Amino acid sequence: MPLRHALFAALAAGLTVTATAAAAAPSLVTPPDAATPAPRIIGGAEVPDDARYPWMAWIQLHVPKGVAMCGGSQVSPDIVITAAHCFLETTGDGKPDRVVLDIGKIDPTTAEAAGQRRTAAGYRYGRGVRKSDWAVIKLDRPHRAAHYPRLADDAAQDAAPAFRAIGWGMTSYGSHQAKILREVELPLVPDADRSCSDDPDFERPDLHICAGDDKRTTCMGDSGGPLLAGMAGNWTLVGITSWGYGCGSRGTPGFYAQVSVYAKEIRAAITALGGQQPGR
């Protein structure tokens, strides 16, 4: 059986880390001994312009050994949603030295010059992969986007026939991170489908959405990014990229934390941080 991994990435001289339990790994940049997790979009295409996802965030978690990379979704002017494992699997105590976010640019290296870089003023998160893989980041100052995705407060869109995932993760297992944001349409994998239901780590299908196939999936470096339902400019955040097996391998869909299950916890965390609540 392929090794399960969290979908966050290791960049440059860093190493991609695979978890011994079901988890995606973020991406770590710098020293040769540095390591972190991260997944990439497989089977998709580059996003053509910044206007399509003006709320998409490239999150850099600074730790002593380097910088871990994850994706995230800005859901209101001062709040970004990502995965708990981006914090918990990056540092022993889940407390990075600094969190930097480049928002609204398909090439995140251009965000700072465009005035679209922010830092985290605070954050809260759940228990991690397979449990409650969500995290809330409060920005140090608002970032205004043309539109934001709504938070899925109920399961009405969790069974959509297809979803969209976006991220800067690997385009094939073991490759480099994508430089330009990518998007892919992912089919829903019903709970009854054996590719999900027979997975021993998918013991709580009520906590995850299973989506993708052997040609379309997320990969290392996509951790924390969104699984979306709806249409352009009117998206609903239904899932958070969480974990999977070898990206794009036969019979290996991805697993996404089901936002509707944790919506009350997420909204409570936003309130505790003094942030602005997202739309419903």
SULPE-V116699 format. One record per helix or strand. SS is the DSSP state (~ for helix, > for strand). FROM is the first residue (numbers start at 1). LEN is the number of residues. If there is no record, write none. Layout:
SS:FROM:LEN  SS:FROM:LEN
This chain:
>:5:2  >:8:2  >:15:2  >:27:3  >:35:5  >:42:1  >:45:2  ~:50:4  >:56:8  >:66:11  >:79:4  ~:85:4  >:98:6  ~:108:3  >:117:9  >:128:1  >:132:1  >:135:5  >:150:2  ~:155:3  >:162:6  >:170:1  >:177:1  >:182:7  ~:194:4  ~:205:3  >:208:4  >:217:1  >:220:1  >:226:6  >:234:11  >:254:5  ~:259:14
